[in-house]
Amino acid sequence: MADWSKMPDDPLKLIAEKLHSVEDYVRFGGVCKSWYSIFEDKECCCPSSKSPWLMLAEKENSEMRGFYSPLSGKVYEIRLPEVVGKWCWGSPYGWLVTIGTDLDMCLLNPLTRVQILLPSLRACPNLNTLIDSSTQGSRSKDIFIYKAVLSSAPSSPDCAVMIIYSDYGRLAFTKPGHQTWTLLESESGPVDDIIYFNGSFLAVNLSWEVWICDISGSQLKTIRFAAAPALQDVDEIEYEAKYLVESGGEIYMVTRNLYDTARRDIPYMRTWTFSVLKLDMCKKRWEEVENLDHCSFFLGNNHSFSTWASDYPEFRKNSIYFTDDYCGFLNIPRNFDMGIYNFQNTQIEHYPVGHDALSMFSAPLWIRPSFC
């Protein structure tokens, strides 16, 4: 029987360059250690197709994390001791942002298990008092960070990480290799969401204003837009969450409307519907969107992103894929409110996987896997 581990690297690289999806790379790397090591070569091409995966919730007493691929319809189990007991945020670049209860933060590629250390929040003296006051009692320290997004993959020299922190929705950023976090001063009020777009971070606050974040200094440059129109008049809606999404070179704001279930056996907030606005950069105002055409939006505990049905036919067009990303702040098990919203008929369908594990902090999230 042939010993596949003895195959020379050059033929292996030629084979790897013919692969077309992350699934193919997973199967290829699973043959043996020497085949997997091909991905460590920077000259080896990454797969051209990066169909989003759903990273499932952490299971009790397990270092294995499941990743559901809609392309293959399979769940891939990957050993990831690096994320046990940690809060994670997904990205469209294949990397996770992680934080532990010790407030140490990292970038992690779940496929290669490469980690890049980020400064601890404790490394910023101005944050220590706020951290202590925000995490008293039963609240876990990891919920001090509401969201974390990347500007690019860490291989880029311009890679930066922006976070929304504390109950006041403030902003801070750092870069791999930096020793601390830079706090951004602003009068914008609490920030709901952030996204990286055309070389800058954009933030939206509670008043529906968009702010451009200048990370060359410590001030926010402000661009104000007209307030969004009232799109919902439903008595049951108790809460709304906003998400910024880039699609086709345009910025959209998705509003997730939630209502009180008034039931004790499930989290008390559940998604009712979504509404979408598009930002007119020239007129500086929001415009209502009636449909998403051939796009799919991916929202939740991740840097929001979109796909096109022509590139990813495994996903439904004119739909919003969402995960539970708000219940953890209420100290109740998460991973309940997750599904697919059909923009045409306004119906919500539960997602086919990921409902079997509830976690106080580790809900499913979307990520575009990559070996780069």
N, C-alpha and C positions, 0 to 999 in steps of 0.2 A: 504494500500500500504506500502511496506517495506521501512524503512528509511535506505538507503545504507550508510549514513554517520555514523551510529552507529555500523557498523561492526567492530569487534575487530581487533587490529593490526596484531596479529599472522596469522590469515587466509589471511589477505591482503598481507602479506609478502610472503606467500606460493604462492599466485596467481601471484604476481609480479615476482617471480623467474622463472615462467613458460613462461614469455613473451620473444619474440625472436627478436623484432625490436624496434627501437625508436618510430615508428608509434604506436605500441601497447602501449608503455608507455604513449604517448601523449593522446591516447583515455582513458587509465586507469586513468591518473591523471586528466582528464577533467570531471570525474564523479562528484566529489565534493572536497572540500578543504582537508578533512581528508584523502581521497585517495591520493591526490597529496603530502601530507606531508610524505607519506611513503618513497618518494625518498630522503628526508632529512636524513634518517637513513643510516649511512655509511655501515651498514651490509647488506643493500639491494643491490642485484646484479644489475649491469648495463646490458643493452641489449647486446647480443653477436654480433648482426649485427649492424654495424654502416655505413650503406649506405650513401654516401655523399648527402647533401642537397645543393640547390642553394638558398642563401640568396638574396632576390630581393632588388632592389633599394628603397630608401626612397621615400615615396609619400608626397606631400606637405600637410602641416597642419594635419599630422596624426602620432600618436604614435605606430601604428600597422606596423609590418614588416612581409612580406610574405616570407615563406620558401617552396620552391618547392621540393617535394620528387619524384624522378624518380621511386622509388619502388612502390608507390601507385598512382602516376600520379596526386597527389593533391597538392594544395597550402595551407599550414597551416598558419593562421594569428595569430601572437603572439604580445601581447602588450609589447613594449620595449621603454619606455620613456628614458631609459639610453643611447640610441644611437642616439637620435634625434639631428641632426645637427653635428654629429661626423663622422670622418673618421674611417673606420674599416678594419681590416685584419683578414681573416679566418685562421683556423688551422685544422690539422687532429685529434686534441685532444678534440674537442667540445667547445673550448673557442675562443672568439674574443679578439683582442687587439684594444682598442679604444683610440682616442685622440680628444680633443675638441679644440676650438679656443683659449682657455686659456692655452693650452699646458699641461693640466692635462691628465694623461694616466691611463688606467685601464685594467684589465683582466675581461671579462664578459662571463658567461655561459648563452646563450640566452634562454635555456630551464628552468633553475632554477632561473635565474636572479640574481645569486650570483655574487658580484663584489669584486675584489681584487685591491686595489689601488697600482699603481706604482709611482715611484718618478716623479714629474713634471720635464720637461726638463729645466725649470727655476731654478731647484735645483742644476744644474751643472753650476757654474759660468763661466767656459770656453766656454759654449755654448751661453751665452746671446748675445754677440756681433755678433756672426755668425747668430743667430736667427733673430736679428733685421735687419741685412743687407740682409738676404735671403727672408724676408717677407715684404719688403717695397711695397708701392703702392697698387695695387689691389690684389696681391697674398695673398691667405689665409694662415694663419700660420700652418694649419694642413698639408699642402703639404711639410712642412719642413722634414717630415718623408716620405721616399719613400717606405719602406717595414719594416715589423716587423714579426719575427717568434719566436715560442716557442720551447724549447728543449724537453718539455714534458708537461703533465697536471700539473696544480699548486699543486695538491696533492702530487707530488713527491718532496722530499727535495732538489733535484738537479735542479729543474725547473729554467730556465734562459730565458730572453727575449733579443734577439739581434735585433738591428735596423740598417737600412741604412738611413743616414740622410744627408741633405743639397745637393746642386747641385754638390758637389764634391764627392758624393758617399762614405762618410766615415762611420765608424762602431762604435757602442757603445753598451754596454750591462748592464743589471741590473738583480736583482733577487727579487721576492716578499719579502717584509720586509726590503729591502735595502733603504737607504735614498737618494741616488743619482745614477747617471749613470757613468760608467767607460768608458772613451774614449779609443779606441784602436788605437795606433800609428802604421803607416805602410807606406811603400813607394810603395804600390801596385798600387796606382792610383785609380780612381773611381771604385767602386764595383757595379756590375750589379745585383747580386742575392746572397742569402745566404740560407743554409739549415743545419739542424742538422743531423749528421750521425756518428754512432759508437762512441758516446761520445764526439764529437767535432763539432763545427760549421765550415762549409766549405763556402768559398766565391769565386766567380769568378769575375774577373775584365774585363776591356775593351779589354785587350790583350789575353783573354782566358786562363789566368793563374789561377790555383786553389791555394788558400791560406787556411791553417789551422789556425783557430783563437784560440789562447790560452787564455782562460778567467781566468786563475789563476793569471795573471799579466796584464801588459799593452802593451805587444808586440805581434805581429803576427809572428808565425812560418811559414816560407814560403816553399812551395813545388812547383816547377816550372815544367810545362809540355809543350810539343811541341804545337805550335800554330795550331789551327784547319784549315783544308783545306778550300778553297773557294768552297762553295756548291751551290751558286746561282750566276747567271750572268744575271740579269734581270734589264733593265734600269729603270723601274718604281719603283723599291724598293728604298725607301729613308731612311729607318730606320730599325734597328733590335733590338730585346730585347732577353735577355738570361734568361733561367730558369734552375735551378738545381733540379733534381727529383731523389728520391731513389726508386728503384723497384727491388725486389728480391735480396736485398743485394748489388746491383750495383748502381753506380752513373751515371746518364745520364744528358746531357746538351741539352736542346731544344732551338733552335733559331727560333724566331718568326719574319718573314720577312713582312714588311709593305710597302705600296706604297701610293703615293699621288693620291687621287681621283679627285683632281682639280674641286671639286663641292662645292658650297657655302651652300647647304641646309643640309649637313651632315659633321661630323668631317672629317678633311682633310686626316687623316691616316686610312688605313684599312688593315687588315691582308690579305696577299697574299698566303703564304704557311708556312710550318714548316719544319725544318730539325733536325735530332737527332744524337747526338754523345754519345758514351759510354766511360767512363773513365777506362783505363787499369791501375789499381793501381800499378801493378808490373813494367810495362814498362814505366809508367809515360807519357802516351800519350793518345790522343783521337782517337777513332775508329768510322768510320761512321756506322750507323745502318740503315738497309734497311726496317725493320718493327718492330712493337712493340709486335708482336705475340698476346698473349691473354691479354695484359695489356691495361688499359686506364689511360691517364695522365690528371691531373686537374691543370690548370694554371690560373693565374690571380692575383687578389688582395688578395692572400692567400699564406700560406706556401704550396708550390707545393707538391703534393703527387700522388700516383698511386693506382689502384685497379686491381684485377684479375677477369676475366670474370667468372671463376669457383665459385668465392665467391659472385660476384655481377652481375648476368646475366642481370639485368636491364640496364647495361651500355654496349656500343658497344666495342668490343675488337679492338685492333689496331687503336685506335682513341684518339684524343686529345680534351678535353673539355676546352674551354677557355672563359674568360670574359675580358671586356674592363678594362685595368688597366694602361693606359698611357695617355689617352686624357685629364684627369683632370689637367695635368701639363700645358695644353695649354689654360686654362680658357675657356673651351667650355663644353657644356652639355655632359655627359658620358652615357654609357649604349647602345652604338650603335654597337660596334664591338664585338659580342659575338656569339659563335657557336660551332659546332662539326666538327673537321677536320678528314676526313677519310684518314688514312695513305696509304691505298692501292691504291685508285684512285685519291688522292690529292684533293678531292672535299670538300667544306665547306658548311655545312647546318646550317641555323640559328636555335638557340635553341627555343623550342616551347613556352617558357614563358619568362617574364621579360623585354620585349621591350616597355612596355607601360609607363614607368616612367624614365625620363631623369634627371640626377642630376650632379651638378658640381663636387661633391666629393664622392657621395655614390653609386658607381656602384655595381652591383651584385658580389657576391664572393662565393667560395666553402668552405664548412665546413663539417666535420664529426660530427654530433650531438652526444652529450653524456650527461647523467645526473651526471656523476662523475667529 
